[in-house]
């Protein structure tokens, strides 16, 4: 439940910044992996920006992939969201 909540927080935050989130997040399908993209932004550049600030992310076929886990705090998720261009 905690990992899914962090994933939900990340997905909602990315969506609020204009990103498309891959897949529908429900209690049955949500997970700690969140992939998102935004038209006009190269996912590799977004990942590089996040990594420069100490956020682990990976480019995956045009998507930015993050994997929040139980040791990541909600505050760190908010920081990640704020770093999104």
Secondary structure, 3 states (H helix, E strand, C coil): CHHHHHHHHHHHHHHHCCCEECCCCCCCCCCCEEEEECCCCCHHHHHHHHHHCCCCCEEECCEEEEECCCCCCHHHHHHHHHHCC
